[in-house]
Amino acid sequence: MNKNKKKPTIEFEGKRYIFSIKSILILAIGAPILSLLIYMFFDWEPNFWLHEIVVKQTVFFLNLLFNMGAEAVHATYGQYHWLFKIPGKSAIYFETFCTGVQAIAVFAGIIICTPHSQDRKTNEDIIWRKTKSLIVSSVLFYIVNIIRMLIQLYLYYIGYAWDDIHYSISAASSFIAAIIILLLHRWMPEFIISIIYTGTLITEPINQKRKEQLFSTIETTNKIDLNLIRKVLGMNKKTFIQQFPKMAESYGFSLENDYLIFPQNNKDLFTRAIEENFDKKKLITKKEK
């Protein structure tokens, strides 16, 4: 319990997120490896049953919607085992990448490897949320991929060059990834928050060093660089310019060019104000009583 208190904590929608460095490394290293393994599994010849399913379903909808007379043909040619036969056109060979499984594999790797918060209450339904995210994202990618091929093959049928429509429509269909990320943030905020958390772990030692530098400066002078104070408080320039003068005035401090000037007898008050706001990342606007 005391160990967790020493770690950064991010609060979001009433829940606390605390991650171990090990779990973050698993996401960073494990997700790409797992995604590659999932793709390689479906790119393995015994699993080309997925090719057959996708090709036959696409042909079914092509003929249902456009009455094209398209055919799904099993014909082994190198890495290809299935092809689309479109009346009056050259055959379109089918490969694993055309199944859309690569997108499913990427998000499956991310979802499975996303770290769990060390807060028990936050973590209690993580398995269900991961399962739901995995199923919904996979189904959405599968459906969008079928729609993508229907559009491409229909345009090819009516006269468009295959090279002109293949890559452009494939790229355009990637918009679904943005939707999946939004769903992940809703059901599994751990993914985005773990990225923010990683940034916090990296910047916290830097912030601590700045804090120590600030307090060391206070011991020898009553003139402090405003830019150093802003960095210690973790504020952007616009907010700092708007809010800090009010704080300085409320404490009886003055500003001179790029420095804060405070009387020596108010040094302890300034130190307490910085201490309290270092973790909160916001200014105290009321003078301590």
N, C-alpha and C positions, 0 to 999 in steps of 0.2 A: 504494500500500500504506500509506504513511504517512498519506494522506488518510483512509482508512478507520479508522485507529487513533484519529483525533481524533473520530470520530463515536460516538454511543452504540451499544453492542452488547447485544442480548438473546440469551441462550442458552436454548434449549428442546430437550429430549431430545437433547442432544449436538450440536446444530447452532447455528450463529451467524447471527443475523439483523441485517443492516445495510441501511438503506434511504436512498435519496436523497430530498431534499425534493421534487424534481420528480416522482418516482414516487408519492409520497403525494398530491400535488396532482392527478395523473392519476386516482387512485382517487376522490378527493373530488369532482372536477368531471366526469371522464370517465364514471364509472359511471352517474350519473343521465342524462346525455345519451345514452349508448349504449343504456341501457334504454329510453328514450323512442323512439329511432330504431327499435329492434327491434320495439317495439309498433306504431309507426306503419306499419312495413313490412307487418305482418300485418293491420293495419286498412285497408290499401289494397285497393280492390275486386278487382284482378287476383289477389290472394292469398286470396280468400274460399273457395278450394278447401279451406282448413283448416276453415272452417265446415261444409262438406259432409261432410268426413271425420268430424268430431266428432259431428255430428247423426246421421249414419247408423250410426256405431258405438254411440251411446247407444240408438238405437231398436232395434238388433239385440239388445242385452243386455236391454232392457226386455221385449221379446217373448219372449226366450229364458228369462228368469228368472220373469216374472210373467204371460206370455201375455196382454198388454194389448191387442194389436191396434193399437199405436201406429204412426204413420207419419212419415217424414221428407218434408216437402213443400218444394219450391223455389217460393217466391212472393216476388217483389221488392216490398217495401213500405218506401220511404224508405231508411233505413240497413240494413234487414233484408232478407236474401236467402233465409233458411231459417227454417222453423218446425217445432215439434212438434205433431202432430195427435193429441190424446188422446181416445179415445171418450167422448162425453158431457160433454166439457169444452171451454172456450174454448181457442183455439190459444195456444201459448207461442212467441213470436218469439225468434230467436237472434241474438246480436251477438258481436263480436270478444271482448268482455270475458268472455263465457261459455265461451270456449275455454280459459281459464286461462293464456293466453300472457303476460298481464301479469306473473304470478309468475315464469314462466320468464325473461322479459325482465329483470326486476330482478336475479335471481341470475346471469344470463348477463353482465350489465353488471359486477356485482361480481367474478365469477370472472375475466373477461377483463382487467379493469383492476387487479386485485390486484397490488401491487408485487412484484418479484423481489428477493430478498436479493442484496447485492453480494458475499456469500461464495460462491465458485465451487462448493464442495462441497455447500452447502445448495441451490444453484440448479440443480444438474445435471439433475434430473428434473422440473422445474417444469412443462414443457409437457405431459408425460404426466399429471401430477397435475391440471392444469387441465382437460385434455380429459376425464379420467375424472369429475371433479366436474361438469362441464357436462353430460355425457351422463346420468349418474345422476340429477342434480337435475331435469333436464328430463323424463325418463321418469317419475319419481316424481310430479311435479306433474301431468303429463298423466293418469296413472292415477287419482290422487286426484280430479282434476276430473271424470272420467267417473263415478266412484263417487258423487261429490257430486250430479251431475245425476240419476243413477239413483234415489237416495234421494228427492230433491226431487220428481221426476216421479211416482214411485210414491205418495208421500204425497198429492200433488195428485190423483192418480187415485182414491184411496180416500176423498177427501172433505175434505182439509185445504185451507184458503185459501192461495193461492199466495204472497201477501204475508207470511203468517205463517211460512212455511217457507223462502222464498227467501233472505232476508237472514240469518236465524239459522243455517241450515246452512252457508251460504257463509262466515260468520264462524268457525264451529266448525271447518271444514275447514282453516283457516289454521294449525292445529297442525303441519302438515307442514313449515312454514317452520322451526320449531324443530329438526326432524330434519335438515333440509338444513344448518342452521348447524352442527350437531354433525358432520355429514359433512365440511363444509368445514374445520372445526377439525382433523379427523383427517387429511385428505388435503392440506389447504392451510392450515396454521397461519399462513401469511403474512398472511391477512386480519385475524384477531384481533390478531396480534402487531404488525401495522402500525398498528393503532389505538392500542395501548399505546405503541408507538414514538413516535407523534405526541404523545401526552401527555408522554413523556419529553423530546422536543425543546422542548416548551413550558415544562416545569417546570425543566429543567436550568439555564437562566440564572438563574432565581429561587433555586434551591439554591446556585448558585455565589456569588450575591450574599450569601446568608445566611452561607455559609462565610467569605467575606471579612470580613463584619461580625463574625463570631465571633473570627477571628484578630486583627482590629483591636482588639477589646475586650480580648483576652488581653494585648496590649502595654501596656495602661494600668491593668489591675486584675487581681486574682486571684479575682474574684467574677463568675460567669457565670450568666446566666439559663438555667434548665433547659429551658424551652420552646424557646429558640433552639437549644440542643444537640440536642434531640429532632428539630427540623425539619431541622437539618443532617444528622443521621444517617438521616433518612427513616423514622422509626419511629412506629407508632401509640402512643397514650397508654398502653394496657394493657401492651403489650410493654415500653415504655420504663420504666414503673413497676416492672415485674417484674425487668428485667435491669440497668438502669443502676446502682442502688445497689451491686450486686455488683462492677461494673466500677470504680465510684468507690472502693470499699473496697480492691480489689486494687491500686489505684494509690496508695493512701494519701491520697485526697481525702476531703472531708467534705461533707455536705449540710446546708444551713441554709435552712429554709423553701423557697422556690422557686429557690434558687441553689446552684451548686456552688462550693465553696471549695477552692482548692488552693494549696500553698506555692509561692512564687515560684521556688524551685529545681527544682520539678517542672513548670514551664511547658513546657519542650521535650518532656517525656514526654507531656503532655496533647495537645500539638500533633500529635505523631506518631500518637497513638492516633486522633485525629479524622481525620487524613489517610488512614490505612489503612482506616478504616471508612466514609469518605465514599462510596467507589465500591461497597463490598461491601454497604452498607446493613444491617450487623449489628454487634453489639458485640464487642470483644475482651474476654474474661473472664479471661485470664491476663496477669499482669504481664510486660512485656518484661524480658528478662534482659540 
